[in-house]
Amino acid sequence: MKTILKENKFGVVKTTFNNAMKTKKLLLIIPYALLCIVFLAIPLILVLFNSFIGDVSASWMVVNNFIWQKILLSIVLALIATIICIFISYPFSYFIAFSKYKIWKSVVIILITTPVWSSYLIKIIGLKTFFDLCLGFSNSTYGHIFTVIGLVYIYTPFMILPIYNVLNDMPKNLIFASQDLGHNYFSTFVRVIFPFTKNAFFAGITLVFLPAVTTVAIPQFLNNNTDSSMIGDIITQEGEQGLISKIALTRASVVSLIVSIVSLLLYGFIAFIPKIGQLIRKHHPVTKKEEKNV
């Protein structure tokens, strides 16, 4: 009888403790939930609301071929910049993560993250000044290639850091084992390194590609062509006019809504890629045999 009472008391204490922990977790979630509501949900709701006030037909006429061309241009430039960031970040992160000199590793990481601390515009102006000095005259940068260089310069650290953090914790014996099995560096990367870092890889793509699509000021400073603006610059121009014109504010909200929908679709596609790879591996017998051989 005493044993049963003790077990009942223990069960009551355990249940009370679990309830207290759940309550504590809920209390910890509340501040983050409030921040998300205030800084994420409410602005999006206001953008959606402003897109459908006033003369809706006149406001939505802003979504014409010119806007779609700018959206497509922004996606293409951001995609090119993201691919370049990937090719820079993987070998760079690999050599840093597997370096035996901790002091040198710390110095390199500081040098990578230092540009993130400085002002966005200062970095762009500094890059433009560098090109002007190299080419010998001011306002020397013409063409989308300079926009891509600016995007790579600004967003490469956001690709390097997540990949480096994962590679730094990666067991080194996995690579040695792959090499002992006769795999070369490329095969080791495909079979060992990339699967281990794929989550960091897709996180880096998200941190680089989506902000690059809606970037502001980089084309204006680094590309002196008349058609250099990206969709982020168009939204900024409409937003500035929206301070004095309700129609311009509505148009800015409409363009922002369209870009947000396109960005969400792109993000959903990026997030769905790993699942597609899993389905292919699951239903592809050759891949399964190769994995068994490894």
HUFENDA-V919092 format. One record per residue. RES is the residue in one small letter. PSI is psi in whole degrees, 0 to 359 (none if undefined). NEAR is the number of other ideal C-beta (glycine too) atoms within 8 Angstrom. Layout:
RES&PSI&NEAR, RES&PSI&NEAR
This chain:
m&317&4, k&321&5, t&319&6, i&318&7, l&319&8, k&317&8, e&321&8, n&317&8, k&318&8, f&320&8, g&320&8, v&316&8, v&317&8, k&317&8, t&317&8, t&318&8, f&317&8, n&320&8, n&320&8, a&320&8, m&320&8, k&318&8, t&320&8, k&318&8, k&319&8, l&320&8, l&324&7, l&332&8, i&331&8, i&311&8, p&318&7, y&322&8, a&319&8, l&319&8, l&318&9, c&320&9, i&315&9, v&316&8, f&352&7, l&303&9, a&310&8, i&313&9, p&320&8, l&321&9, i&320&8, l&320&9, v&315&12, l&319&10, f&316&8, n&338&10, s&345&12, f&25&6, i&159&7, g&212&8, d&96&6, v&317&8, s&319&6, a&324&8, s&319&13, w&353&9, m&345&7, v&336&10, v&81&9, n&190&7, n&325&5, f&315&6, i&317&13, w&324&9, q&321&8, k&322&12, i&315&12, l&318&8, l&317&11, s&319&15, i&316&11, v&313&8, l&319&14, a&323&15, l&316&9, i&315&9, a&321&14, t&318&14, i&318&8, i&319&10, c&322&14, i&313&12, f&334&8, i&319&12, s&320&13, y&305&11, p&323&8, f&312&9, s&322&12, y&311&10, f&327&8, i&314&12, a&325&10, f&11&7, s&143&8, k&348&3, y&103&6, k&323&6, i&313&6, w&320&8, k&316&10, s&320&8, v&317&8, v&318&9, i&321&10, i&317&8, l&326&7, i&317&10, t&343&10, t&315&8, p&334&9, v&330&7, w&331&5, s&171&7, s&143&5, y&311&7, l&324&8, i&319&8, k&319&12, i&316&14, i&319&9, g&319&8, l&319&12, k&317&11, t&321&8, f&315&8, f&321&12, d&321&13, l&322&7, c&322&6, l&346&8, g&1&6, f&160&6, s&157&4, n&51&6, s&356&9, t&114&12, y&133&7, g&156&8, h&343&10, i&326&6, f&328&12, t&317&15, v&317&12, i&319&10, g&318&14, l&316&14, v&317&12, y&320&9, i&318&12, y&354&15, t&318&12, p&329&10, f&343&12, m&324&17, i&314&14, l&311&10, p&322&13, i&318&15, y&318&12, n&322&9, v&316&12, l&327&14, n&330&8, d&1&5, m&132&12, p&125&4, k&335&7, n&341&6, l&319&10, i&318&11, f&321&8, a&319&8, s&319&13, q&323&9, d&332&6, l&0&7, g&9&4, h&141&9, n&183&5, y&320&5, f&315&6, s&322&9, t&322&13, f&315&10, v&320&8, r&334&10, v&302&12, i&310&13, f&314&10, p&326&7, f&330&10, t&14&12, k&325&9, n&318&7, a&325&11, f&311&12, f&329&12, a&319&9, g&320&16, i&318&12, t&318&10, l&338&11, v&308&16, f&309&12, l&314&12, p&327&10, a&328&14, v&320&16, t&25&13, t&154&14, v&144&9, a&331&10, i&310&13, p&323&13, q&323&9, f&325&10, l&353&14, n&110&12, n&5&6, n&155&8, t&336&3, d&32&4, s&343&11, s&147&9, m&179&17, i&330&14, g&324&11, d&323&12, i&316&12, i&320&14, t&317&9, q&316&9, e&322&14, g&322&11, e&319&7, q&337&11, g&345&13, l&336&7, i&351&5, s&124&8, k&328&7, i&317&10, a&322&12, l&319&14, t&319&14, r&319&12, a&320&13, s&321&13, v&312&13, v&320&15, s&320&10, l&316&11, i&315&11, v&322&13, s&318&10, i&315&8, v&318&11, s&320&11, l&321&8, l&319&8, l&318&12, y&319&10, g&323&8, f&316&8, i&318&11, a&335&8, f&345&8, i&313&9, p&323&9, k&325&7, i&318&8, g&321&8, q&319&8, l&321&8, i&316&9, r&326&10, k&325&6, h&11&5, h&104&8, p&330&5, v&320&6, t&321&9, k&318&9, k&320&8, e&321&8, e&324&8, k&323&6, n&324&5, v&none&7
